[in-house]
Amino acid sequence: MTQQLNKMGAKVSELPDGMEITGGTPLFGTDVDSHTDHRIAMSLAIARCFSRHWNTTIHRAEATAISYPNSTTTLQQVCS
């Protein structure tokens, strides 16, 4: 998760028991990878909503179907 958010420009530090995110840094579109984890895929999709450009490609985004089959449709409605 930290690696993918850092690719989007976030300032994220990995900790032994989680991560620390420093706010105030704009996100931008880029290629990221969910590593087939539905939680990471959905988190990256939400981050994409707040990025300067929607040209973020989330590889293996279909993993969201594991826990939320309609997540893409919902996010398009919410983030538009």
C-alpha positions in Angstrom: 0.0 0.0 0.0 2.7 2.5 0.9 4.7 1.8 -2.3 1.6 2.4 -4.4 0.5 5.6 -2.7 4.1 6.9 -2.9 3.9 6.3 -6.7 0.9 8.7 -6.7 2.9 11.4 -4.9 1.7 10.8 -1.3 4.2 11.0 1.5 3.8 7.7 3.2 6.2 6.0 5.6 6.0 2.3 6.4 5.9 1.4 10.1 6.3 -2.1 11.6 2.5 -2.1 12.5 1.1 0.1 9.7 1.9 3.3 7.9 2.1 7.0 8.5 0.7 9.4 5.9 1.7 13.1 5.9 -1.1 15.1 4.4 -1.1 18.2 2.2 0.6 16.6 -0.8 -1.4 16.5 -4.0 -1.8 13.1 -5.6 -1.3 12.6 -9.3 -2.2 9.9 -11.8 0.2 7.1 -12.6 0.2 3.3 -12.9 -0.3 1.4 -9.7 -0.9 -2.3 -8.8 -3.3 -3.9 -6.4 -1.3 -7.1 -6.3 -4.8 -8.8 -6.5 -5.7 -7.5 -3.0 -9.3 -6.2 -3.0 -8.6 -3.8 -0.1 -5.6 -2.2 -1.9 -7.6 -2.0 -5.2 -10.4 -0.1 -3.5 -8.0 2.2 -1.6 -6.2 3.1 -4.8 -9.5 3.7 -6.5 -10.5 6.2 -3.8 -7.1 7.8 -4.0 -7.6 8.2 -7.7 -10.8 10.2 -7.0 -8.6 12.8 -5.2 -5.8 12.8 -7.7 -5.2 15.8 -10.0 -5.7 13.5 -13.0 -8.0 10.5 -13.4 -5.4 8.9 -15.7 -4.4 6.4 -12.9 -4.3 2.9 -14.1 -4.9 0.3 -11.4 -3.6 -3.0 -12.5 -5.6 -6.0 -11.3 -8.4 -3.7 -10.2 -10.9 -6.6 -10.8 -9.9 -7.8 -7.3 -12.5 -5.4 -5.9 -15.2 -7.8 -7.0 -14.2 -10.0 -4.0 -15.8 -7.7 -1.5 -17.7 -5.1 -3.6 -18.7 -6.2 -7.1 -20.2 -2.8 -8.0 -17.4 -0.6 -6.5 -16.3 0.8 -9.9 -19.9 2.0 -10.7 -20.3 3.5 -7.2 -17.0 5.3 -7.3 -17.7 6.7 -10.8 -21.0 8.2 -9.4 -19.5 9.5 -6.2 -16.3 10.9 -7.7 -17.8 12.6 -10.8 
